[in-house]
């Protein structure tokens, strides 16, 4: 996939998969549409989301970071994505879920899942406009063991 798509498109595929996944969760609830298969498809997309976003990001950092700071760069990306990112996500998710709590104690899951879908869309657009990984694409392809 690196040779075919390059780093930027690989990351874009991962972000697009997150957007689609959250959209499937928003519109696939049994209560709302009766399309439980959409929930299963959203679950199946997790592998594409993870591999095309997190793994590609880790490979990108490994290629871009100078050898003497490579381990620190990998630790930093792990801290940002798995540490700070998850803390912020949890801080936002609690109030968001509480905001969409219904009178009977259930939740309006469609509106809850639309928010991360919108955030994934915004990140995808910003990334598409601001990221330039041309140098790394060439080095990843030339250093590929395949």
C-alpha positions in Angstrom: 0.0 0.0 0.0 2.9 2.4 0.7 4.2 1.9 -2.9 0.7 2.4 -4.4 -0.7 5.1 -2.2 2.1 6.8 -0.3 2.1 8.1 3.3 -0.4 10.9 2.8 -3.1 8.8 1.1 -2.5 6.0 3.6 -3.2 8.3 6.5 -6.2 9.8 4.6 -7.7 6.3 4.1 -7.3 5.7 7.8 -9.0 9.0 8.7 -11.8 8.4 6.1 -12.3 4.9 7.6 -12.8 6.6 11.1 -15.3 9.0 9.5 -17.2 6.1 7.9 -17.0 4.0 11.0 -18.5 6.7 13.2 -21.2 7.4 10.6 -22.1 3.7 10.5 -22.4 3.8 14.3 -24.6 6.9 14.2 -27.0 5.5 11.6 -26.9 1.8 12.3 -28.5 1.6 15.6 -31.2 -1.1 15.9 -33.6 1.4 17.5 -33.2 4.0 14.9 -33.1 2.2 11.6 -33.1 -1.5 12.2 -29.8 -1.8 10.4 -27.6 -3.7 12.9 -25.4 -4.8 10.0 -24.1 -1.2 9.8 -22.9 -1.6 13.4 -21.0 -4.8 12.4 -19.5 -3.1 9.4 -18.3 -0.2 11.7 -16.7 -2.8 14.0 -15.0 -4.5 11.1 -13.6 -1.1 9.9 -11.5 -0.8 13.1 -8.6 -2.8 11.6 -8.4 -0.5 8.6 -8.7 2.6 10.9 -5.9 1.3 13.1 -3.5 0.1 10.5 -3.9 2.9 8.0 -3.8 5.6 10.7 -1.8 4.5 13.8 0.6 2.1 12.2 1.3 4.3 9.2 1.9 7.2 11.6 4.4 5.2 13.6 6.2 4.1 10.4 6.2 7.8 9.2 7.7 8.9 12.5 10.3 6.1 12.3 11.4 7.3 8.9 11.4 11.0 9.6 13.1 11.1 13.0 16.9 11.1 13.1 18.3 7.9 14.4 19.5 9.4 17.7 16.0 10.5 18.7 13.9 7.9 17.0 12.9 6.1 20.2 12.0 9.4 21.8 9.9 10.3 18.8 8.1 7.0 18.9 7.4 7.5 22.6 6.1 11.0 22.0 3.7 9.9 19.3 2.5 7.1 21.6 2.0 9.7 24.4 0.1 12.1 22.1 -2.2 9.5 20.6 -2.7 6.9 23.3 -2.2 9.2 26.3 -3.2 12.8 25.8 -5.6 12.0 22.9 -7.5 9.4 24.9 -7.6 11.7 28.0 -9.1 14.5 26.0 -11.4 12.1 24.2 -12.7 10.8 27.5 -13.1 14.3 28.9 -15.2 15.3 25.9 -17.2 12.0 25.7 -18.6 12.1 29.2 -20.3 15.4 28.9 -21.3 14.7 25.3 -23.1 11.4 26.3 -24.7 13.1 29.2 -25.9 16.0 27.0 -27.8 13.5 24.8 -29.3 11.6 27.6 -33.1 11.2 27.1 -35.8 11.5 29.7 -36.2 7.7 30.0 -32.5 7.3 30.8 -31.5 6.0 27.4 -29.3 8.0 25.0 -29.7 9.6 21.6 -26.8 7.6 20.1 -27.2 9.0 16.6 -26.3 12.5 17.8 -23.6 11.2 20.1 -21.8 9.4 17.2 -22.2 12.2 14.7 -19.8 14.4 16.8 -16.8 12.1 16.4 -17.7 11.7 12.7 -17.7 15.5 12.3 -14.4 15.8 14.1 -12.9 13.0 11.9 -14.1 15.0 8.9 -12.5 18.2 10.1 -9.2 16.5 10.9 -9.3 14.8 7.4 -9.8 18.1 5.6 -7.1 19.9 7.7 -4.7 17.1 7.2 -5.3 17.0 3.5 -4.6 20.7 3.1 -1.7 21.0 5.5 0.3 17.7 5.3 3.1 17.2 2.8 4.9 13.9 3.0 6.6 13.7 -0.4 10.1 13.2 1.0 9.0 10.4 3.3 7.0 8.7 0.6 10.1 8.2 -1.5 12.2 7.0 1.4 9.5 4.5 2.6 9.2 3.0 -0.8 12.9 2.7 -1.4 13.5 1.3 2.1 10.6 -1.2 1.9 11.5 -4.8 2.4 8.9 -5.9 -0.1 
